[in-house]
């Protein structure tokens, strides 16, 4: 199924984003009567809310694929309809300027414009987020973290902000801070299986990082818990099964002995038999996902190709290791 312009394109693969941007001529050729500054035009037959969603998502896709001309046309229509002072339009205009920037000096000018906007309206959340994203893209990670922490003190229920902060901390190797930030996301979205899996990945990285100062057993136990919860919530989530396979394989390979609850409390590792069952479950499901997604079966086509390849490699490594042990 081709990607839809009614869904945000930020998580799409480059090829899918290209498919969307190639729709620009058709979308932009739609009746210009829909582009009106009158609020009553929302009730006209020519205009629907979906049209403006398409323009915004088309703009983002065109920027990703380098079609800046079409992106400017989308921005022009959005500006005509909603006004240049609309916060969302202001953020999109800033994004287009960032894409147009030819050198670091141009980006500094855009950053200065963001600062000027925020000096007049510090509650402009779209511009605040664009400023943080720009700081990060410019390599000013510390400034981005500081700005994001300040923003979250003002808007503590912004899950997107906490997720971004977690990612920023992770890039600096601050695993515990990253884990804390992502746990805040789960407070607002407790059934987000992808966030549970991401937390499992962070716990695994924290446990295996060189010179780690955290409890190896605690982090590995938490990783198993998070990956298990992820696949409980989504039975076909590849990253959840991949993580579970990775963690349990490592622990079984190390012949880790289950700890007594008195030693690590709630962070005791599962017993060996339980880990073997979890490992077998993950292996079986990963094999099914790889086989059926590779065959392009109906209902199994939404997996990222790189993730499928990684799962295939993980299974192959185990098969090779098992064959070597038998010889």
ZIFEN-V265088 format. One record per residue. N is the residue number from 0. SS is DSSP state (H for helix, E for strand, C for the rest). Layout:
n=N ss=SS
n=N ss=SS
//
This chain:
n=0 ss=C
n=1 ss=C
n=2 ss=C
n=3 ss=C
n=4 ss=C
n=5 ss=C
n=6 ss=C
n=7 ss=C
n=8 ss=C
n=9 ss=C
n=10 ss=C
n=11 ss=C
n=12 ss=C
n=13 ss=H
n=14 ss=H
n=15 ss=H
n=16 ss=H
n=17 ss=H
n=18 ss=H
n=19 ss=H
n=20 ss=H
n=21 ss=C
n=22 ss=C
n=23 ss=H
n=24 ss=H
n=25 ss=H
n=26 ss=H
n=27 ss=H
n=28 ss=C
n=29 ss=C
n=30 ss=C
n=31 ss=H
n=32 ss=H
n=33 ss=H
n=34 ss=C
n=35 ss=C
n=36 ss=C
n=37 ss=C
n=38 ss=H
n=39 ss=H
n=40 ss=H
n=41 ss=H
n=42 ss=H
n=43 ss=C
n=44 ss=C
n=45 ss=C
n=46 ss=C
n=47 ss=C
n=48 ss=H
n=49 ss=H
n=50 ss=H
n=51 ss=H
n=52 ss=H
n=53 ss=H
n=54 ss=H
n=55 ss=H
n=56 ss=H
n=57 ss=H
n=58 ss=H
n=59 ss=H
n=60 ss=H
n=61 ss=H
n=62 ss=H
n=63 ss=H
n=64 ss=H
n=65 ss=C
n=66 ss=C
n=67 ss=H
n=68 ss=H
n=69 ss=H
n=70 ss=H
n=71 ss=H
n=72 ss=H
n=73 ss=H
n=74 ss=H
n=75 ss=H
n=76 ss=H
n=77 ss=H
n=78 ss=H
n=79 ss=H
n=80 ss=H
n=81 ss=H
n=82 ss=C
n=83 ss=C
n=84 ss=C
n=85 ss=C
n=86 ss=H
n=87 ss=H
n=88 ss=H
n=89 ss=H
n=90 ss=H
n=91 ss=H
n=92 ss=H
n=93 ss=H
n=94 ss=H
n=95 ss=H
n=96 ss=H
n=97 ss=H
n=98 ss=H
n=99 ss=H
n=100 ss=C
n=101 ss=C
n=102 ss=C
n=103 ss=H
n=104 ss=H
n=105 ss=H
n=106 ss=H
n=107 ss=H
n=108 ss=H
n=109 ss=H
n=110 ss=H
n=111 ss=H
n=112 ss=H
n=113 ss=H
n=114 ss=H
n=115 ss=H
n=116 ss=H
n=117 ss=H
n=118 ss=H
n=119 ss=H
n=120 ss=C
n=121 ss=C
n=122 ss=C
n=123 ss=C
n=124 ss=H
n=125 ss=H
n=126 ss=H
n=127 ss=H
n=128 ss=H
n=129 ss=H
n=130 ss=H
n=131 ss=H
n=132 ss=H
n=133 ss=H
n=134 ss=H
n=135 ss=H
n=136 ss=H
n=137 ss=C
n=138 ss=C
n=139 ss=C
n=140 ss=H
n=141 ss=H
n=142 ss=H
n=143 ss=H
n=144 ss=H
n=145 ss=H
n=146 ss=H
n=147 ss=H
n=148 ss=H
n=149 ss=H
n=150 ss=H
n=151 ss=H
n=152 ss=H
n=153 ss=H
n=154 ss=C
n=155 ss=C
n=156 ss=C
n=157 ss=C
n=158 ss=H
n=159 ss=H
n=160 ss=H
n=161 ss=H
n=162 ss=H
n=163 ss=H
n=164 ss=H
n=165 ss=H
n=166 ss=H
n=167 ss=H
n=168 ss=H
n=169 ss=H
n=170 ss=H
n=171 ss=C
n=172 ss=C
n=173 ss=C
n=174 ss=H
n=175 ss=H
n=176 ss=H
n=177 ss=H
n=178 ss=H
n=179 ss=H
n=180 ss=H
n=181 ss=H
n=182 ss=H
n=183 ss=H
n=184 ss=H
n=185 ss=H
n=186 ss=H
n=187 ss=H
n=188 ss=C
n=189 ss=C
n=190 ss=C
n=191 ss=C
n=192 ss=H
n=193 ss=H
n=194 ss=H
n=195 ss=H
n=196 ss=H
n=197 ss=H
n=198 ss=H
n=199 ss=H
n=200 ss=H
n=201 ss=H
n=202 ss=H
n=203 ss=H
n=204 ss=H
n=205 ss=H
n=206 ss=H
n=207 ss=H
n=208 ss=C
n=209 ss=C
n=210 ss=C
n=211 ss=C
n=212 ss=C
n=213 ss=C
n=214 ss=C
n=215 ss=H
n=216 ss=H
n=217 ss=H
n=218 ss=H
n=219 ss=H
n=220 ss=H
n=221 ss=H
n=222 ss=H
n=223 ss=H
n=224 ss=H
n=225 ss=H
n=226 ss=H
n=227 ss=H
n=228 ss=H
n=229 ss=H
n=230 ss=H
n=231 ss=H
n=232 ss=H
n=233 ss=C
n=234 ss=C
n=235 ss=C
n=236 ss=C
n=237 ss=H
n=238 ss=H
n=239 ss=H
n=240 ss=H
n=241 ss=H
n=242 ss=H
n=243 ss=H
n=244 ss=H
n=245 ss=H
n=246 ss=H
n=247 ss=H
n=248 ss=H
n=249 ss=H
n=250 ss=H
n=251 ss=H
n=252 ss=H
n=253 ss=C
n=254 ss=C
n=255 ss=C
n=256 ss=C
n=257 ss=C
n=258 ss=C
n=259 ss=C
n=260 ss=H
n=261 ss=H
n=262 ss=H
n=263 ss=H
n=264 ss=H
n=265 ss=H
n=266 ss=H
n=267 ss=C
n=268 ss=C
n=269 ss=C
n=270 ss=C
n=271 ss=H
n=272 ss=H
n=273 ss=H
n=274 ss=H
n=275 ss=H
n=276 ss=H
n=277 ss=H
n=278 ss=H
n=279 ss=H
n=280 ss=H
n=281 ss=H
n=282 ss=H
n=283 ss=H
n=284 ss=H
n=285 ss=H
n=286 ss=H
n=287 ss=H
n=288 ss=H
n=289 ss=H
n=290 ss=H
n=291 ss=H
n=292 ss=H
n=293 ss=H
n=294 ss=C
n=295 ss=C
n=296 ss=C
n=297 ss=C
n=298 ss=C
n=299 ss=C
n=300 ss=C
n=301 ss=C
n=302 ss=C
n=303 ss=C
n=304 ss=H
n=305 ss=H
n=306 ss=H
n=307 ss=H
n=308 ss=H
n=309 ss=H
n=310 ss=H
n=311 ss=H
n=312 ss=H
n=313 ss=H
n=314 ss=H
n=315 ss=H
n=316 ss=H
n=317 ss=H
n=318 ss=H
n=319 ss=H
n=320 ss=H
n=321 ss=H
n=322 ss=H
n=323 ss=H
n=324 ss=H
n=325 ss=H
n=326 ss=C
//
